[in-house]
Structure formats: C-alpha cells, structure tokens
C-alpha cells in the first residue's frame, strides 16, 4: 500500500467534505450527514454509510479494474482517450435503467451527462495516479444525499461537487488539471477550459424541470417545513400530469399534518386509484383512518405496508391500536409485540401491551409493560396513570402508594389524576367510566365549573339531554362561561346574575 496515495485520498476527501458542508450551511443552514444521523438510529446511520461505501467500491472495481484496465491492456496504453470514452459510455449506460425509472427524457439526459462526466474525469485521474482509494471515496461522497439548495438539480449539485473535487485534487497532488485536454490533442488554455466546464454546469442546470424534479423540490420543502412552497410545486405537477400518484400522496400528507383528514383521504384515494400498489399512500391513508376512528379501514390499509416492510414499526402500532379499539385484544398484542421487537425501547408499544393486558385483566403483565416503558424513559403522566390504574385494579396498595408518590413528586394531585383519567376515558369512548372519574375529581377538589361542563359533554355523547342540561346549569352556576353560552344557544336559557 502506497502511504502517499492513502494520505492524498484522506486529505482530498476531508477538504471536499468541509467545502460541501460550508456550502450546505451557507444555503440551507444544515448538514446532510448530521441530519441523516439525527433522523435515524446509530445502527441505521452506520448501515447507510456502509451500504453507500460498498456500492461505490463495487462499481469502481467493475469500472476501473475490469473495464478500464482491460481496455488499456487491449489498446496497449497507446490510445488512452478511447479507453476512457468507452469506459465512461459503459458507466453511463449502466445507470440508464435507474434514470428511466425515476424520470422523463430530460431527467435521463441529465443523468447520462453527469455519469459520463463523472466516469471520464475519475478514469483520467485513475490512469494518471492509480489511486483507487481516492476514486472510491469520492464516488461514496457523490452517493450522499447532498443538498446545496432545494431547487438545484441533483445532477447539477453533483457536477459542481465533481469540479470542486477535481480542483482540490489538482492542488494537493500537483496533477496538471487539464492534461486530459492535451491527451485528446485539444489545444486550449486553462481559461478556455474553465469556460467549458462552466458552460457544462449551465447546460445541466438549465435543462427543463421534470415532474420528478418538481416532486423532489416539493418533498424537500415539505421536509424543511415550507408547506406553502411544497404545495405550489405539487399543484404544478398535478396540472402538468394528473396521473403522477406520488404528488397526491404528498398533498395528502400536507393536509394530514393540519388535521384536514377528509381532504387527505381524497388525495390518498386518488393516488391508490392511479397505482394500486402505492404502499406509501396505503400507509398514510391507514394512519388517517385510525385517527378518524375508522378502525376496520385502518386495519385493511395497513396490511400492505406491513407486508412490504414500509414504516413497519408505526404501521404495527397503529394497527395494534385499531385492534385494541375493536376489542380484538390478541391481535393487538401480536402487533404491539412486533413493534416492540423491531424497535428496542419502544415505549409506545410497551404502553399498548400494558393497556391490552389490563383489559384482559392480566394485571401483572400490564404492570410489567408500563414499568418497562418507565424504565426506558416514559415518566409521562399518561404512563403513570396507566400504571396506577392497573395497580389499583389489582388491589396492590403498596405499589399504588409508590406511584402516588411519583405523581405527587411531579406536583400532580389526585383530583388532577381523576380529571386526566376522565379525559382518557372520553378519548377511548368509555363515557360512563369518564363520568365516574369526573365526579371523583370534584370530590377531591378539582374546579367544579369545568368538571361539570365535561360531565355535560359526556352526557351529550350518550344522548342524555336531561342530564346534559342539568350539569350545564351546575357549571353555569359556578361561573363557567362556555356552559352559559351553550345553554343560551342550545336550550334558550339565559343565566342572569
């Protein structure tokens, strides 16, 4: 191993990473590599880096060692330019199926220009310096999802990165930057060469935006919380091509985020109508159905994403919650267990298992999972209340006292406990249970006005008009203004002080 080659590879790579990071900070105030790490686990981050590196390593072995080297042997090094051209055309040809799959003619053309240029320059450097490590690492850098600006073409950004790399390499390794022109017997000076490189960048940049480009822009803006700009591009795509199913999925996600579930469903339906195998659309429609309490529909939609391993953890959790609401507890346990296995320390899955076992009156198992959630950091009121409720139902006075102490340490009194429990019961549709908890909260000193109001709301859900009006009057007597307003609008009763 030539130490100088290794040093050159490492040094050029580090300088390139620093420059592209500065460009990202300048334009987007973020760093791609750090973002990739932040949004995933250490295992996922390491897996991605290894995958990208070995993809680069494999491609370069094929292109540089087998194709280019064999062509040089065949031509006996007499005509390097044809070896480089044939190798670059082959490299570009290998990528065409992927470009065709991802975009239209303009996208394919841009991709072919970039891959040819990338192979051309790296092949030239390889012939001059035989530094395989350097070429592999740079290929790896080009595979990273680098973004200088949300609306720059991916290929433009990578071409820019290629030129940055080339200039750094020429400075570090003292290679004559424009030797490849002379290899082709083209007599131009460096100024003309720089103009040619700049024009190439401009050509790649100004090739028309495809719908795929616009979708990538829309997705980028969505991920950077600029929903207005994202929607602008989505509408452009749909206007140009109303069969672009992924655009409807992204539009649905935008609407889902602002709780406009009905509109989201319409867009997910359209995406699935256009592409019945659109797993992403089925997944998000399943989540929306769950949020809208359409549990049977949620279960049906989430089947495909689970089978195709798309967002599997959250899909299992949502389906498990849906089974729980339908009282299909064994199926709920299966799904929560799968979610817990796929993600260690999954407090949502542990809490789901705890709730389900308590419903089955298997209190020890329920308590075990609530405590497991607590162990992994879920000291929220919600988890503590579930744990307390399970221990109270088990009549475990000693541990009930311990959990009460934990709640009190968080300055959460027993009256608040019952009020929050009532809200939980309301959420799950256990209305009689909710009324009981609300009455308990009043007994322990929770403000009567708001509590009586919630009791009236619960009776309304039970279609018990007499008790609804009765508790609205109680609430209004305590000076609760919302109760006064509803009495006036719903029953024509005006409270006079």
C-alpha positions in Angstrom: 0.0 0.0 0.0 1.4 3.4 -1.0 1.2 5.6 2.0 1.3 8.8 -0.1 -1.8 7.6 -2.0 -3.6 6.9 1.2 -2.7 10.3 2.6 -3.8 12.0 -0.6 -7.1 10.2 -0.6 -7.9 11.0 3.0 -6.7 14.7 2.7 -8.6 15.4 -0.5 -11.8 13.7 0.9 -11.7 15.8 4.1 -11.2 19.0 2.3 -14.1 18.2 -0.1 -16.4 17.3 2.9 -15.5 20.6 4.5 -16.3 22.6 1.4 -19.6 20.9 0.6 -20.6 21.3 4.3 -19.8 25.0 4.2 -22.0 25.3 1.0 -24.8 23.5 2.7 -24.6 25.7 5.8 -24.5 28.8 3.5 -27.6 27.9 1.5 -29.7 25.7 3.8 -28.2 26.1 7.3 -28.0 22.4 7.8 -25.5 19.5 7.3 -26.7 16.4 5.4 -24.6 13.9 7.2 -25.6 15.2 10.6 -29.3 15.2 9.5 -29.1 11.6 8.3 -27.6 10.7 11.7 -30.1 12.8 13.6 -33.2 11.3 11.9 -32.2 7.6 12.4 -30.5 5.4 14.9 -26.8 4.8 15.1 -27.4 1.4 13.5 -29.4 2.9 10.6 -26.8 5.6 10.1 -23.9 3.1 10.1 -25.9 0.8 7.8 -26.5 3.5 5.3 -22.9 4.6 5.3 -21.6 1.0 4.8 -24.2 0.4 2.0 -23.2 3.6 0.1 -19.5 2.9 0.5 -19.7 -0.7 -0.7 -21.9 0.3 -3.6 -19.2 2.8 -4.6 -16.4 0.2 -4.0 -18.2 -2.5 -6.2 -18.9 -0.1 -9.0 -15.3 1.2 -9.1 -13.9 -2.4 -9.1 -16.0 -3.2 -12.1 -15.4 0.1 -14.0 -11.7 0.9 -13.1 -10.2 -2.5 -12.5 -12.0 -4.7 -15.0 -13.3 -2.4 -17.8 -10.8 0.5 -17.9 -7.7 -1.6 -17.1 -8.7 -4.3 -19.6 -9.2 -1.7 -22.3 -5.8 -0.2 -21.6 -4.2 -3.6 -21.9 -6.1 -4.3 -25.1 -5.1 -1.0 -26.6 -1.6 -1.4 -25.0 -1.9 2.1 -23.5 -1.4 3.6 -26.9 -4.8 5.3 -27.1 -5.9 6.1 -23.6 -8.6 8.5 -24.8 -10.7 5.7 -26.3 -10.3 3.6 -23.2 -11.7 6.5 -21.2 -14.5 7.2 -23.6 -15.7 3.6 -23.9 -15.5 3.1 -20.1 -17.5 6.3 -19.5 -20.1 5.4 -22.0 -20.4 2.0 -20.4 -20.7 3.5 -16.9 -23.4 5.9 -18.1 -25.2 3.1 -19.9 -25.4 1.0 -16.7 -27.3 3.8 -15.0 -29.9 4.4 -17.7 -32.5 1.9 -16.3 -32.5 3.8 -13.0 -32.9 7.2 -14.7 -35.7 5.9 -16.8 -37.5 4.5 -13.8 -37.1 7.9 -11.9 -37.9 10.5 -14.5 -38.7 11.5 -18.1 -36.4 12.3 -21.1 -34.8 15.4 -19.6 -34.0 13.6 -16.3 -32.4 10.7 -18.3 -30.4 13.1 -20.4 -29.1 15.0 -17.3 -28.2 11.7 -15.6 -26.3 10.4 -18.7 -24.3 13.6 -19.0 -23.4 13.6 -15.3 -22.4 9.9 -15.1 -20.4 10.1 -18.3 -18.6 13.2 -17.0 -18.0 11.6 -13.6 -16.5 8.5 -15.1 -14.5 10.5 -17.6 -12.7 12.6 -15.0 -12.2 9.9 -12.4 -10.9 7.5 -15.1 -8.4 10.1 -16.2 -7.3 10.6 -12.6 -7.0 6.9 -12.1 -4.8 6.5 -15.2 -2.6 9.3 -14.1 -2.2 8.3 -10.4 -3.6 4.8 -10.0 -5.1 5.9 -6.6 -8.1 3.6 -6.3 -8.8 4.6 -2.7 -9.3 8.2 -3.7 -11.8 7.3 -6.5 -13.8 5.0 -4.3 -14.1 7.6 -1.5 -15.1 10.3 -3.9 -17.7 8.0 -5.5 -19.0 7.5 -2.0 -19.3 11.3 -1.4 -21.3 11.6 -4.6 -23.8 9.0 -3.4 -24.6 11.0 -0.3 -27.8 13.0 -0.5 -26.1 16.4 -0.5 -28.2 19.5 -0.9 -26.8 23.0 -1.6 -30.2 24.3 -2.4 -33.7 22.7 -2.6 -34.2 23.7 -6.2 -30.8 22.8 -7.6 -30.9 19.7 -9.8 -29.3 16.7 -8.1 -27.1 16.2 -11.1 -26.1 19.9 -11.1 -25.0 19.7 -7.5 -23.0 16.5 -8.1 -21.3 18.0 -11.2 -20.4 21.1 -9.1 -19.1 18.7 -6.4 -17.1 16.9 -9.1 -15.3 20.1 -10.2 -14.6 21.1 -6.6 -13.0 17.7 -6.0 -11.0 18.0 -9.2 -9.6 21.4 -8.3 -8.7 20.2 -4.8 -7.0 17.1 -6.2 -5.0 19.1 -8.7 -3.8 21.4 -5.9 -2.9 18.6 -3.4 -1.4 16.1 -5.9 0.1 18.6 -8.3 -1.5 16.9 -11.2 -1.9 19.1 -14.3 -5.6 19.8 -14.1 -6.3 20.0 -17.8 -4.0 17.2 -19.0 -6.9 15.3 -20.4 -7.5 18.0 -23.0 -4.0 17.5 -24.3 -4.5 13.7 -24.2 -7.2 14.4 -26.8 -4.9 16.8 -28.7 -7.2 19.7 -28.0 -5.1 22.8 -27.7 -6.9 25.1 -25.2 -5.6 27.1 -22.3 -6.9 26.9 -18.8 -9.2 29.9 -19.1 -11.0 28.3 -22.0 -11.1 25.0 -20.1 -12.8 26.8 -17.2 -15.3 28.3 -19.5 -16.1 24.9 -21.0 -16.6 23.4 -17.5 -18.9 26.4 -16.5 -20.9 26.0 -19.7 -21.4 22.3 -18.9 -22.7 23.2 -15.5 -25.1 25.7 -17.0 -26.4 23.2 -19.6 -27.1 20.7 -16.9 -28.7 23.3 -14.6 -31.0 24.8 -17.3 -32.3 21.6 -18.7 -36.1 21.8 -18.1 -37.5 20.7 -14.8 -39.2 17.3 -15.0 -42.2 16.3 -12.8 -39.7 14.2 -10.9 -37.6 17.2 -10.3 -40.6 19.2 -9.1 -41.6 16.3 -6.8 -38.1 16.3 -5.3 -38.4 20.1 -4.8 -41.8 19.7 -3.2 -40.6 16.9 -0.9 -37.5 18.9 0.1 -39.7 21.9 1.0 -42.1 19.7 2.9 -39.2 18.2 4.9 -37.9 21.7 5.7 -41.4 22.8 6.9 -42.1 25.1 4.0 -45.5 23.7 3.2 -46.7 26.6 1.1 -43.8 26.2 -1.4 -44.2 22.5 -1.3 -47.9 22.8 -2.2 -47.0 25.1 -5.1 -44.8 22.5 -6.7 -47.4 19.7 -6.1 -50.1 21.7 -7.8 -47.7 22.3 -10.8 -47.1 18.6 -11.1 -50.8 17.7 -11.0 -51.6 20.5 -13.5 -48.9 19.0 -15.9 -49.7 15.4 -15.2 -52.7 14.4 -13.2 -51.5 10.7 -13.2 -48.5 11.4 -11.0 -49.6 9.4 -8.0 -46.8 10.4 -5.6 -47.9 14.1 -5.9 -51.3 13.2 -4.5 -49.6 11.3 -1.6 -47.5 14.3 -0.6 -50.5 16.6 -0.9 -52.4 14.2 1.4 -49.6 14.3 3.9 -49.7 18.1 3.9 -53.4 18.0 4.6 -53.0 15.3 7.2 -50.5 17.5 9.1 -53.1 20.2 9.6 -55.8 17.6 10.6 -57.7 18.1 7.3 -58.3 14.3 7.3 -61.2 14.3 4.8 -59.1 16.1 2.1 -56.2 13.9 2.9 -58.3 10.8 2.3 -59.5 12.2 -1.1 -55.8 12.6 -2.2 -54.7 9.2 -0.9 -57.7 7.6 -2.7 -56.6 9.3 -6.0 -53.0 8.0 -5.5 -54.2 4.5 -4.9 -56.6 4.7 -7.9 -53.7 5.6 -10.1 -51.3 3.0 -8.5 -53.0 0.2 -6.6 -49.5 -0.8 -5.3 -48.7 2.6 -3.8 -47.6 1.4 -0.4 -46.9 4.9 0.9 -50.4 6.0 0.1 -51.9 3.0 1.7 -49.8 3.5 4.8 -50.8 7.2 5.3 -54.4 6.5 4.5 -54.3 3.8 7.1 -53.0 6.2 9.7 -55.7 8.8 8.8 -58.4 6.1 9.1 -57.1 5.3 12.5 -57.1 8.9 13.6 -60.7 9.2 12.3 -61.6 6.1 14.3 -62.4 4.1 11.1 -60.6 1.2 12.6 -61.6 -1.6 10.2 -60.5 0.6 7.2 -57.2 1.3 9.0 -56.5 -2.4 9.6 -57.2 -3.1 5.9 -54.9 -0.3 4.6 -52.0 -1.1 7.0 -51.8 -4.7 5.9 -49.9 -3.9 2.7 -47.3 -1.6 4.3 -46.6 -4.2 6.9 -46.1 -7.0 4.3 -43.9 -4.7 2.3 -42.0 -3.6 5.4 -42.8 0.1 4.9 -42.6 2.2 8.1 -43.2 -1.1 9.8 -43.0 0.0 13.5 -45.6 2.7 13.3 -47.8 0.6 11.0 -47.8 -2.2 13.6 -48.5 0.3 16.3 -51.4 1.9 14.5 -52.9 -1.4 13.6 -52.4 -2.6 17.1 -54.3 0.4 18.4 -57.1 -0.2 15.9 -57.4 -3.8 17.0 -57.5 -2.6 20.7 -60.3 -0.2 19.9 -62.3 -3.1 18.3 -61.7 -5.3 21.4 -59.6 -7.7 19.3 -57.0 -7.9 22.1 -55.0 -10.9 21.0 -54.4 -9.4 17.6 -53.5 -6.1 19.3 -50.9 -7.9 21.4 -49.4 -9.5 18.3 -48.9 -6.1 16.6 -47.6 -4.3 19.7 -45.2 -7.2 20.2 -43.9 -6.9 16.6 -43.4 -3.2 17.1 -41.5 -3.8 20.3 -39.3 -6.4 18.7 -38.5 -4.1 15.7 -37.5 -1.2 17.9 -35.9 -1.7 21.2 -37.1 0.6 24.0 -40.3 1.3 22.1 -42.4 2.9 24.9 -45.5 3.3 22.7 -45.5 -0.4 22.0 -44.9 -1.2 25.7 -47.8 1.1 26.7 -50.0 -0.6 24.2 -49.2 -4.0 25.5 -49.8 -2.8 29.1 -53.2 -1.4 28.2 -54.2 -4.5 26.4 -53.2 -6.9 29.2 -55.1 -4.8 31.7 -58.2 -5.0 29.5 -57.7 -8.8 29.7 -57.4 -8.5 33.5 -53.8 -9.8 33.3 -52.7 -7.1 35.6 -49.2 -8.4 36.3 -48.3 -8.4 32.6 -49.9 -5.0 32.2 -47.9 -3.6 35.1 -44.7 -5.2 33.7 -45.0 -3.3 30.4 -45.9 0.0 32.0 -42.8 -0.3 34.2 -40.8 -1.3 31.1 -41.9 1.9 29.4 -41.0 3.8 32.6 -37.5 2.1 32.6 -36.9 3.4 29.0 -37.8 6.9 30.0 -41.6 7.3 29.7 -42.3 9.0 33.0 -45.2 10.9 31.5 -48.4 11.4 33.4 -50.2 9.2 30.9 -47.9 6.2 31.6 -48.0 6.8 35.3 -51.8 6.9 35.3 -52.0 3.6 33.4 -49.6 2.1 35.8 -51.6 3.4 38.8 -54.9 2.2 37.4 -53.5 -1.3 36.8 -52.2 -1.5 40.4 -55.5 -0.1 41.8 -57.4 -2.8 39.9 -55.0 -5.4 41.2 -55.6 -4.0 44.7 -51.8 -3.7 45.1 -51.9 -1.0 47.9 -48.2 -0.9 48.4 -47.3 -0.1 44.8 -50.3 2.2 44.5 -48.8 4.3 47.2 -45.4 4.3 45.4 -46.9 5.5 42.2 -48.9 8.2 44.0 -45.7 9.4 45.5 -44.2 9.6 42.0 -47.2 11.6 40.8 -47.1 13.9 43.8 -43.4 14.4 43.2 -44.4 15.9 39.9 -46.9 18.1 41.7 -49.8 16.3 40.2 -52.6 15.9 42.8 -55.3 13.2 43.0 -58.0 15.5 41.7 -56.0 16.1 38.6 -55.3 12.4 38.3 -59.1 11.7 38.1 -59.7 14.6 35.7 -57.0 13.4 33.3 -58.3 9.8 33.6 -61.7 11.1 32.6 -60.3 12.7 29.5 -58.5 9.4 28.6 -61.9 7.6 29.0 -63.6 10.1 26.8 -60.9 9.6 24.2 -61.5 5.9 24.2 -65.3 6.2 24.2 -65.8 4.9 27.7 -68.4 7.5 28.6 -69.9 6.1 31.8 -66.3 5.5 33.1 -65.5 9.1 32.2 -68.5 10.4 34.2 -67.3 8.4 37.2 -63.8 9.8 37.1 -65.1 13.4 36.7 -67.3 13.0 39.8 -64.3 11.7 41.7 -62.2 14.7 40.6 -64.8 17.1 42.0 -64.9 15.1 45.3 -61.1 15.6 45.6 -61.3 19.4 44.9 -61.0 19.9 41.1 -62.7 23.1 39.9 -66.4 22.4 39.7 -67.2 24.7 36.7 -65.0 22.9 34.2 -65.7 19.4 35.6 -69.5 19.8 35.5 -69.1 21.1 31.9 -67.2 18.0 30.9 -69.9 15.8 32.5 -72.5 17.6 30.5 -70.4 17.0 27.3 -70.2 13.3 28.2 -74.0 13.1 28.7 -74.5 14.8 25.3 -72.4 12.0 23.7 -74.8 9.5 25.4 -77.8 11.4 24.1 -79.0 12.0 27.6 -80.4 15.6 27.2 -81.8 15.9 30.6 -78.5 15.2 32.4 -76.6 17.3 29.8 -78.8 20.3 30.7 -78.6 19.6 34.4 -74.8 19.7 34.5 -74.6 22.6 32.2 -76.7 24.5 34.8 -74.4 23.3 37.6 -71.4 24.5 35.5 -73.0 27.9 34.7 -73.8 28.4 38.5 -70.1 28.1 39.1 -69.5 30.9 36.5 -68.2 28.7 33.7 -68.8 30.9 30.6 -68.7 28.2 28.0 -71.6 26.4 29.8 -73.6 29.7 29.8 -73.0 30.1 26.0 -74.2 26.6 25.3 -77.3 26.9 27.5 -78.3 30.0 25.6 -77.6 28.6 22.1 -78.8 25.0 22.6 -81.6 25.4 25.2 -82.5 29.1 25.0 -81.7 29.5 28.7 -80.1 32.8 29.7 -78.2 32.9 33.1 -79.0 36.2 34.9 -76.7 37.1 37.8 
